[in-house]
Amino acid sequence: MTQHQIVIIGGGSAGIATAASLLKRQRGLDIAVVEPSDDHFYQPGWTMVGGGIFQAATTRRSMASVMPSGVTHIKGAAASFQPAENQVTLADGRTIQYKMLVVATGITAAWDAIPGLNETLGSNGVTSNYRFDLAPYTYKLAMGLKKGRAIFTQPPMPIKCPGAPQKAMYLSCSNWEKIGILGDIDVQFHTAGPSLFGIKEYVPPLMEYIKRYDAQLNFGSKLVAVDGPNRKATFAQTDADGKTSQTVLDFDMLHVTPPQRAVEAVAKSLLADATGFVDVSPKTLQHTRFANVFGLGDGCNTPNSKTAAAARKQAPIVAVNLLSVLNGAAATHAYDGYGSCPLTVEHGRAIVAEFGYGGKLLPSFPWDSTKPRWLGWQLKANFLPWLYWNAMLKGREWLAAPLERHTD
Ligand code: FAD
C-alpha cells in the first residue's frame, strides 16, 4: 500500500491542470497522479487535424513531459474506490491511500454501442475525429471524395465538446467549397438532439453555414448500426410524436461521434450519482457526500459543456477549495459553469461560443460572440493550443483565475 497527501485520478486536461494549480499555491505538496497512458493529448486539436489544418503529432506529448515537477506519476488505472477508507484500488491490485482525492477520469467513448462500428472504423469511408489515430483519416477521406454522400453524426448527450460533430462537417464542407466540388456532395448532419446547438444565440449564425453548404439537417436521428463493407448506415429517427422508425442510408463518407458514458470504475463506485458521473456540487466541485473528494472535467456531473475550456476554469477552483478543506476550512470559491467551443465554421473563421450555467453568455472578449471571425480562428488555431500547453498545464491561470466567492 502507498500513501499520498493528494491523489488525482486521471492525467488528462483536468488532472494535470489541477496538479499544477495546487503546486502554484503550495510548493512541496505530496501529489500523485494515477494515469495509465504514456501520452497526453490536446483533444481540441483533433477537429483541426480532421480539417487538414494541424498535424496529428502536434496534439500529442508524453505524459512525463506534462507532469508537473515534483508530482509522482503512478502508471495504472483506478479500478475501484473506497471513499470511506480514503483508498483507491488499481486494476493491478495496488492500493493507494490519500488525505484528499481528485477524480478527473474524463468520459468514455462507447464505440462498441453501435454494432458494426468498431470493425470498420478507419476503413470503408468510416472515420471519427474523436480518436487521435483516426482524425487524419477524416481529412484523407474528405480530400479523396469527388462526389457522393457524406454523413456526420451526433449521438445523444452527454458528449465532450458538443460542437465537435458539426465542426467536422463545416471544415470538410469548407475544403470541398475551396476545391469546387461541394455541389456534388450530398452533406447530411444527423443529430439525436432536437437542435443544432444547445445555446440558442449561436443557432442563427450556424444556420447560415448550414444553408451555405446546403447540408441536410436531421434532428432526432440516431446512428444505430454501420455496415462498413456495404457502406450503409442505419438511423433510428424519432418524430415529433415520439414514434421511431429506421432508415438505412448509403454513404461514401461517414464521420461518427461515438456515444459516450461515464468511466466504469467511477460509475460503479460510491462517488457516482445515478448517471454514473462523479457527484459534486456544481459550484465548489466538492463531492456531495465525501468532503475530502473533488471532481472536475468531463467525468463529473456538473451541467456545463464538457470542454477543456471548462476544465481550465475548474482546476483553479478545485485547487483553492481543496487546500481550504485540507486546512480544516470550508470550500471558498465557486465555478460559474463556463465552457467554450470555438466553432470553426470555415477555413479562417470561427464563432467563439462561451457560456456558463443556464446558457448565460460569458464572452472573454468585448465582442459579439455570435459572429464568425478571423480573430476567433486565430484563437482556435494558434492562441488556445499555446495557452493549453504553456499556461493551463503549468498552473498559469490566465483567463481562469478563481474570482467568484462561494456564498451558500
Ligand atoms: P481527458 O482529457 O479525456 O482525460 C482523462 C484522463 O483520465 C485520460 O488521460 C485517461 O487515460 C484517464 N483515465 C481514464 N480512466 C481512468 C482510470 N480508471 N484511472 C486512471 N486514469 C483514467 N474542448 C474545448 O475546450 N474546446 C474544443 O474545441 C474541444 N474540441 C474537442 C474535439 C474533440 C474531437 C474531442 C474528442 C474533444 C474536444 N474537446 C474540446 C473536449 C476536451 O478535450 C475535454 O473536455 C477535456 O479533455 C476534458 O478533460 P478531462 O481531463 O476531464 O478528460
Boltz pocket constraint, residues with backbone or C-beta under 6 A from the ligand:
constraints:
  - pocket:
      binder: B
      contacts: [[A, 9], [A, 10], [A, 11], [A, 12], [A, 13], [A, 14], [A, 15], [A, 34], [A, 35], [A, 36], [A, 37], [A, 39], [A, 41], [A, 42], [A, 43], [A, 44], [A, 45], [A, 46], [A, 47], [A, 76], [A, 77], [A, 78], [A, 79], [A, 104], [A, 105], [A, 106], [A, 107], [A, 129], [A, 130], [A, 131], [A, 160], [A, 161], [A, 164], [A, 263], [A, 265], [A, 296], [A, 297], [A, 298], [A, 299], [A, 306], [A, 307], [A, 308], [A, 309], [A, 310], [A, 311], [A, 340], [A, 341], [A, 342]]
      max_distance: 6.0
